[in-house]
Amino acid sequence: MAAIAVRYLRSVGAATTAGPAPVDALPRPHLRAVAADERPPVDPGEFRRVLGSFASGVTVVTAHDPDDPQGPAGFACQSFASLSLDPPLVTFMVARTSTTWPRIARAGAFCVNILGAHQGALCRGFAVSGADKFAGVAYESAPVTGSPLLDSVAAWVDCRVQAVHTGGDHLIVVGRVEALGAAADGVDPLLFHRGVFGRFGPLDG
């Protein structure tokens, strides 16, 4: 009898359970792809020109895997920033096509060497692909990870790889800071702006 009663109530549109009355669902939105003329692509040359207006510091990210027959690894990097104070995290971006990044990833740790204003030539050496970047370069081992800590840098940050995220044609690498330090005499940083190196100067006025 209960089953018959439920079927009857449903046939006449009555509620079969206690509770609030049903509400009509909102209409589904009309979905469509974005047309080509609605979102024109950004010209790569213009992208670089405009973003080049943003001055940045310059670093060399280094790592050392004892099992790597090629020795220490490193590359010049200007896309470096602090990320978090608690826990202490930093981040840098590297091209997904980089041949150096897989070596750093295997090491699982890295040192960010923040270059001084006098180290433009050193930066150029680490920006060259395929060369022996450490030839003639003096360095010691960072205190925790053993990554190369280059001589005479303005500051350094010794890290372990915390996470890696995809960001378009780059990877976003997050490092957990294990140790860090800066030159006692306050070395001016090397700056990069509109394709050239520079340094701080006195403000007008």
Rosetta silent file (secondary structure, phi, psi, omega in degrees, C-alpha in Angstrom):
SEQUENCE: MAAIAVRYLRSVGAATTAGPAPVDALPRPHLRAVAADERPPVDPGEFRRVLGSFASGVTVVTAHDPDDPQGPAGFACQSFASLSLDPPLVTFMVARTSTTWPRIARAGAFCVNILGAHQGALCRGFAVSGADKFAGVAYESAPVTGSPLLDSVAAWVDCRVQAVHTGGDHLIVVGRVEALGAAADGVDPLLFHRGVFGRFGPLDG
SCORE:     score description
SCORE:     0.000 S_00000001
   1 L     0.000  -37.918 -179.076    0.000    0.000    0.000 S_00000001
   2 H   -63.358  -40.340 -179.690    2.845    2.417    0.802 S_00000001
   3 H   -65.060  -39.967  178.922    4.352    1.922   -2.642 S_00000001
   4 H   -63.821  -41.891 -179.796    0.990    2.558   -4.300 S_00000001
   5 H   -63.518  -41.047  179.976    0.520    5.740   -2.268 S_00000001
   6 H   -64.685  -42.066  179.454    3.957    7.038   -3.244 S_00000001
   7 H   -63.254  -38.313  179.387    3.288    6.387   -6.928 S_00000001
   8 H   -64.879  -48.216 -179.123   -0.028    8.240   -6.667 S_00000001
   9 H   -59.361  -40.380  178.624    1.506   11.266   -4.936 S_00000001
  10 H   -65.426  -36.397 -177.716    4.236   11.453   -7.582 S_00000001
  11 H   -67.512  -25.870 -179.585    1.654   11.244  -10.378 S_00000001
  12 L  -102.231    4.492  175.525   -0.166   14.290   -9.062 S_00000001
  13 L    83.468   14.435  179.889    2.995   16.262   -8.321 S_00000001
  14 L   -85.035  154.342  177.517    2.797   16.103   -4.542 S_00000001
  15 L   -70.063  140.911  179.760    5.874   15.880   -2.347 S_00000001
  16 L  -103.036   -9.452  177.155    6.658   12.355   -1.134 S_00000001
  17 L  -133.793  157.594  177.893    9.025   13.370    1.679 S_00000001
  18 L   -73.609  151.338  177.622    9.012   16.074    4.299 S_00000001
  19 L   137.898 -179.467 -177.597   11.202   19.097    3.713 S_00000001
  20 L   -65.955  152.383  179.753   11.368   22.289    1.682 S_00000001
  21 L   -68.666  145.283  179.952    9.612   22.484   -1.641 S_00000001
  22 L   -63.936  149.930  177.680   11.848   21.896   -4.677 S_00000001
  23 L  -115.193  150.706  178.876   13.157   24.935   -6.523 S_00000001
  24 L   -71.554  138.684  177.916   13.686   25.311  -10.219 S_00000001
  25 L   -70.149  150.489  176.244   17.323   25.103  -11.333 S_00000001
  26 L   -66.864  148.866  178.925   18.894   28.181  -12.870 S_00000001
  27 L   -63.237  142.837  179.670   19.096   28.102  -16.654 S_00000001
  28 L   -68.218  137.229  179.093   22.375   26.698  -17.962 S_00000001
  29 L   -67.851  153.059  178.113   24.710   29.376  -19.324 S_00000001
  30 L   -83.719  113.084 -176.978   25.349   29.501  -23.029 S_00000001
  31 L  -101.236  139.325  175.750   28.927   28.301  -23.483 S_00000001
  32 L  -154.743  161.332  178.206   31.046   28.918  -26.548 S_00000001
  33 L   -73.454  153.133  176.724   34.669   29.204  -27.513 S_00000001
  34 L   -75.919  127.059 -178.710   36.348   32.618  -27.563 S_00000001
  35 L   -70.857  154.313 -176.453   36.553   33.824  -31.122 S_00000001
  36 L   -61.141  -33.625 -177.224   39.938   34.718  -32.589 S_00000001
  37 L   -81.965   -4.679  178.174   38.966   38.369  -33.065 S_00000001
  38 L   -90.963  -23.051 -178.598   37.919   38.701  -29.415 S_00000001
  39 L  -140.444   78.155 -177.368   41.318   37.827  -27.945 S_00000001
  40 L   -64.681  144.528  179.799   44.118   38.703  -30.335 S_00000001
  41 L   -67.181  149.448  177.353   47.454   37.061  -29.558 S_00000001
  42 L   -82.967  129.757  178.935   50.150   39.158  -27.928 S_00000001
  43 L   -66.663  126.966 -177.179   53.124   39.742  -30.199 S_00000001
  44 H   -57.998  -39.163  179.165   56.190   38.120  -28.559 S_00000001
  45 H   -64.255  -41.090  178.548   58.437   41.018  -29.499 S_00000001
  46 H   -68.974  -36.228  177.062   56.050   43.537  -27.984 S_00000001
  47 H   -58.924  -48.734  179.917   55.689   41.366  -24.896 S_00000001
  48 H   -64.496  -39.950 -177.529   59.452   41.395  -24.352 S_00000001
  49 H   -63.352  -46.574 -177.410   59.709   45.123  -25.073 S_00000001
  50 H   -69.562  -46.925 -179.241   57.035   46.112  -22.589 S_00000001
  51 H   -68.040  -20.663  175.994   58.099   43.697  -19.837 S_00000001
  52 L   -67.911  -12.366  176.565   61.667   44.852  -20.340 S_00000001
  53 L   -71.789  -14.657  179.653   60.586   48.125  -18.748 S_00000001
  54 L   -90.329  111.834  178.651   60.579   46.310  -15.416 S_00000001
  55 L   -73.810  140.698 -179.415   64.062   46.428  -13.895 S_00000001
  56 E  -137.040  161.891  169.631   65.103   43.308  -12.008 S_00000001
  57 E   -76.183  172.508 -178.602   68.016   41.934  -10.088 S_00000001
  58 L  -128.463  136.088  179.834   70.162   39.198  -11.607 S_00000001
  59 E  -130.196  165.404  166.317   71.044   35.831  -10.083 S_00000001
  60 E  -122.313  119.993  178.829   72.856   32.636  -10.929 S_00000001
  61 E   -93.001  123.964 -175.790   71.042   29.507   -9.757 S_00000001
  62 E  -124.354  158.209  177.004   73.481   26.669   -9.055 S_00000001
  63 E  -156.088  160.976  177.250   73.279   23.046   -7.953 S_00000001
  64 L  -145.050  117.778  174.071   75.531   20.051   -7.513 S_00000001
  65 L  -105.051  116.085 -177.939   74.549   16.403   -7.760 S_00000001
  66 L   -55.912  -23.881 -179.106   77.505   14.190   -6.724 S_00000001
  67 L   -90.764    2.044 -179.541   76.308   11.572   -9.226 S_00000001
  68 L   -85.869  113.412 -177.820   76.263   14.034  -12.140 S_00000001
  69 L   -66.489  -15.436  179.924   79.311   13.286  -14.345 S_00000001
  70 L   -83.674   -5.783 -179.878   79.108   16.812  -15.789 S_00000001
  71 L    85.712 -156.530 -177.615   79.879   18.387  -12.417 S_00000001
  72 L   -68.037  156.153 -179.600   78.061   21.412  -11.005 S_00000001
  73 E  -122.057  152.862  177.729   75.164   23.031  -12.913 S_00000001
  74 E  -171.541  156.077  176.439   74.041   26.636  -13.113 S_00000001
  75 E  -152.090  152.068  177.590   72.236   29.233  -15.193 S_00000001
  76 E   -75.088  137.295 -174.094   71.651   32.986  -15.162 S_00000001
  77 E  -146.188  124.676  175.648   68.191   33.883  -13.892 S_00000001
  78 L  -105.163   -9.841 -179.214   66.449   37.226  -13.434 S_00000001
  79 L   -92.825   65.996 -179.691   63.005   35.827  -12.579 S_00000001
  80 E  -121.064  143.069  179.704   63.721   35.317   -8.884 S_00000001
  81 E  -158.477  155.830  169.699   61.646   36.562   -5.955 S_00000001
  82 E   -73.643  149.183 -175.500   60.869   35.966   -2.301 S_00000001
  83 E  -122.797  -42.873 -174.458   57.593   34.101   -1.847 S_00000001
  84 E  -150.009  144.591  176.249   56.855   33.425    1.825 S_00000001
  85 L   -91.396  -36.269 -177.913   58.218   34.354    5.234 S_00000001
  86 L  -138.265   98.357    3.284   56.617   31.516    7.209 S_00000001
  87 L   -76.672  162.599 -179.083   57.720   29.058    6.014 S_00000001
  88 L   -73.418  111.521 -178.045   60.661   30.776    4.290 S_00000001
  89 E  -129.130  146.397  171.564   60.162   30.210    0.563 S_00000001
  90 E  -128.052  169.079 -179.967   61.610   31.716   -2.609 S_00000001
  91 E  -144.204  150.898  169.605   60.763   31.143   -6.247 S_00000001
  92 E  -144.861  159.943  179.852   62.348   31.347   -9.657 S_00000001
  93 E  -113.470  141.599 -179.632   61.171   30.589  -13.176 S_00000001
  94 E  -138.773  141.869  179.887   63.031   28.497  -15.744 S_00000001
  95 E   -62.278  141.660  179.709   62.190   27.656  -19.367 S_00000001
  96 L   -66.833  -17.949  178.398   60.779   24.183  -19.868 S_00000001
  97 L   -87.915   -0.987 -177.223   63.341   23.740  -22.660 S_00000001
  98 L   -61.191  134.701  175.456   66.261   24.357  -20.289 S_00000001
  99 L   -88.394  -13.742  179.146   68.919   21.636  -20.346 S_00000001
 100 L   -84.173  -35.818 -176.225   70.264   22.797  -16.962 S_00000001
 101 H   -55.840  -45.124 -179.728   67.003   22.515  -15.020 S_00000001
 102 H   -57.289  -32.089  178.604   66.789   18.668  -15.152 S_00000001
 103 H   -70.789  -38.783  176.474   70.240   18.531  -13.527 S_00000001
 104 H   -67.150  -41.013  179.633   69.131   20.915  -10.767 S_00000001
 105 H   -61.148  -40.889  178.729   65.922   18.912  -10.301 S_00000001
 106 H   -65.423  -33.728  177.464   67.910   15.696   -9.859 S_00000001
 107 H   -68.402  -32.301  178.722   70.048   17.397   -7.216 S_00000001
 108 L    77.086    6.743 -178.181   66.862   18.399   -5.365 S_00000001
 109 E  -155.119  162.768 -179.513   68.505   21.558   -4.055 S_00000001
 110 E  -160.242  162.967  173.789   69.987   24.808   -5.318 S_00000001
 111 E  -122.588  128.006  175.130   71.694   28.025   -4.309 S_00000001
 112 E   -92.093  114.376  178.134   70.521   31.400   -5.602 S_00000001
 113 E   -97.413  109.349 -179.173   73.570   33.621   -6.031 S_00000001
 114 E   -84.562  115.423 -170.029   72.454   37.269   -6.119 S_00000001
 115 L   -77.953  148.480  175.064   75.045   39.025   -8.268 S_00000001
 116 E   -87.232  167.111 -175.821   76.806   42.255   -7.443 S_00000001
 117 L   -61.034  -21.177 -177.927   77.100   45.211   -9.811 S_00000001
 118 L   -88.578    3.507 -170.934   80.656   44.126  -10.724 S_00000001
 119 L  -110.930   30.750  177.504   79.593   40.656  -11.952 S_00000001
 120 H   -61.120  -41.436  179.785   78.102   41.348  -15.380 S_00000001
 121 H   -64.920  -38.830  177.404   80.739   39.228  -17.121 S_00000001
 122 H   -61.171  -42.563  178.910   80.059   36.351  -14.730 S_00000001
 123 H   -61.525  -43.842  179.536   76.352   36.557  -15.563 S_00000001
 124 H   -60.726  -37.272  179.001   77.057   36.453  -19.303 S_00000001
 125 H   -63.783  -36.941  179.632   79.129   33.321  -18.810 S_00000001
 126 H   -83.038   -8.671  177.835   76.257   31.528  -17.108 S_00000001
 127 H   -87.529   -9.909 -178.521   73.807   32.709  -19.770 S_00000001
 128 L   -84.075  131.837 -179.373   75.631   30.764  -22.508 S_00000001
 129 L   -87.928  136.663  173.805   74.166   27.366  -23.326 S_00000001
 130 L    87.093   -8.979 -178.883   76.427   24.351  -23.680 S_00000001
 131 L   -87.136  166.785  172.893   79.632   25.940  -22.370 S_00000001
 132 L   -81.152   91.861 -171.144   81.632   24.952  -19.303 S_00000001
 133 L   -68.125  -23.093 -176.744   80.080   27.655  -17.172 S_00000001
 134 L   -94.526    3.158  179.626   82.228   26.970  -14.123 S_00000001
 135 L   -62.653  120.526  178.653   85.563   27.229  -15.937 S_00000001
 136 L    74.972    6.570 -178.343   87.690   29.698  -13.967 S_00000001
 137 L   -96.817  124.513  179.535   84.824   30.500  -11.569 S_00000001
 138 L   -85.313  136.752  178.723   85.694   30.461   -7.873 S_00000001
 139 E  -159.366  164.893  172.491   83.113   29.046   -5.477 S_00000001
 140 E  -128.787  177.652 -179.140   82.621   27.116   -2.267 S_00000001
 141 E   -86.660  133.147  174.074   79.877   24.789   -1.060 S_00000001
 142 L   -61.418  147.813 -167.469   76.729   26.324    0.397 S_00000001
 143 L   -63.753  -28.908 -175.480   76.463   25.326    4.082 S_00000001
 144 L  -104.642  -52.005 -173.858   73.409   23.058    3.942 S_00000001
 145 L   -92.523  -15.516 -177.454   72.891   21.688    0.437 S_00000001
 146 L    79.059    5.953  177.095   76.463   21.860   -0.868 S_00000001
 147 L   -66.111  151.508 -178.708   75.339   23.783   -3.950 S_00000001
 148 E   -62.249  125.598  175.245   77.977   26.099   -5.448 S_00000001
 149 E  -107.759  108.657 -172.664   78.140   29.442   -3.644 S_00000001
 150 E   -71.280  146.695 -179.927   79.960   31.819   -5.994 S_00000001
 151 L   -67.545  144.994  169.764   82.662   34.123   -4.689 S_00000001
 152 L    65.905   22.551  177.314   81.975   37.834   -4.124 S_00000001
 153 L   -76.983  158.917  179.523   78.206   37.715   -4.661 S_00000001
 154 L   -69.490  -35.138  179.513   76.003   40.343   -3.047 S_00000001
 155 E  -164.371  166.691  179.923   73.917   37.689   -1.284 S_00000001
 156 E  -148.359  152.296 -179.479   73.024   34.004   -1.455 S_00000001
 157 E  -136.866  115.806 -176.956   70.081   31.765   -0.571 S_00000001
 158 E   -94.690  123.728 -169.276   70.598   28.024   -0.017 S_00000001
 159 E  -137.033  158.183  165.209   67.418   26.016   -0.745 S_00000001
 160 E  -110.308  146.895 -179.826   65.849   22.636   -1.220 S_00000001
 161 E   -66.924  121.461 -179.681   63.257   22.154   -3.978 S_00000001
 162 E   -95.856  -43.578 -177.942   59.814   22.414   -2.351 S_00000001
 163 E  -161.456  158.659  176.495   57.493   22.287   -5.383 S_00000001
 164 E  -135.891  127.731 -178.969   57.450   22.756   -9.150 S_00000001
 165 E  -122.643  151.203  176.552   54.463   24.147  -11.061 S_00000001
 166 E   -84.387  133.486  176.174   53.805   24.585  -14.765 S_00000001
 167 E  -135.779   80.472 -178.547   53.474   28.163  -15.995 S_00000001
 168 L    65.251 -125.879 -179.633   53.024   28.203  -19.751 S_00000001
 169 L   -87.280    9.347  177.847   56.384   27.685  -21.435 S_00000001
 170 E  -123.354  166.470  171.008   58.177   27.986  -18.065 S_00000001
 171 E  -110.596  141.240  177.550   58.322   26.098  -14.790 S_00000001
 172 E  -103.204  110.030 -176.028   57.732   27.847  -11.469 S_00000001
 173 E  -100.300  127.426  177.166   60.174   26.425   -8.945 S_00000001
 174 E  -108.115  128.543  179.320   59.545   26.944   -5.232 S_00000001
 175 E  -118.029  140.604  174.894   62.453   26.484   -2.860 S_00000001
 176 E   -91.883  125.543 -174.618   62.467   26.170    0.914 S_00000001
 177 E   -75.256  126.188  178.430   65.238   28.306    2.399 S_00000001
 178 E  -104.772  -28.899  178.949   67.720   26.375    4.537 S_00000001
 179 E  -163.282  158.590  179.790   70.384   29.092    4.944 S_00000001
 180 E  -162.971  163.434  179.323   71.178   32.528    3.548 S_00000001
 181 E  -168.717  168.203 -179.804   73.569   35.418    3.860 S_00000001
 182 E  -141.015  156.715  179.452   74.688   38.733    2.383 S_00000001
 183 L   -62.019  136.065 -176.313   77.981   40.563    1.894 S_00000001
 184 L   -67.849  -27.722 -176.201   78.955   42.468    5.008 S_00000001
 185 L   -92.108   11.730  175.317   80.068   45.524    3.058 S_00000001
 186 L    63.391   58.272  179.800   76.728   45.991    1.278 S_00000001
 187 L   -62.760  132.286  176.649   77.685   45.174   -2.331 S_00000001
 188 L   -65.416  142.145 -178.612   75.466   46.981   -4.845 S_00000001
 189 E   -79.483  154.217  171.612   73.294   44.572   -6.857 S_00000001
 190 L   -81.472  130.908 -179.436   73.557   43.960  -10.576 S_00000001
 191 E  -113.065  153.578  177.462   70.415   45.209  -12.351 S_00000001
 192 E  -128.712  125.698 -176.428   68.940   44.283  -15.734 S_00000001
 193 E  -151.474  126.433  179.704   66.743   46.730  -17.648 S_00000001
 194 L    51.269   42.088  173.136   65.802   46.923  -21.337 S_00000001
 195 L    82.934    3.955 -179.551   68.375   44.337  -22.316 S_00000001
 196 E  -131.607  155.755  176.361   71.386   45.911  -20.565 S_00000001
 197 E   -82.683  153.190  177.403   73.074   45.638  -17.175 S_00000001
 198 E  -156.909 -173.279  179.754   73.110   48.588  -14.787 S_00000001
 199 L  -148.625  166.660  177.645   73.455   49.611  -11.173 S_00000001
 200 L   -64.245  144.818  173.221   71.879   51.919   -8.653 S_00000001
 201 L  -133.375  169.482 -179.791   72.648   55.625   -8.927 S_00000001
 202 L   -65.618  144.507  177.193   71.761   58.675   -6.830 S_00000001
 203 L   -74.325  143.897  176.414   68.213   59.945   -7.092 S_00000001
 204 L   -66.784  142.153  176.219   67.682   63.353   -8.714 S_00000001
 205 L    80.952    0.000    0.000   66.860   66.111   -6.287 S_00000001
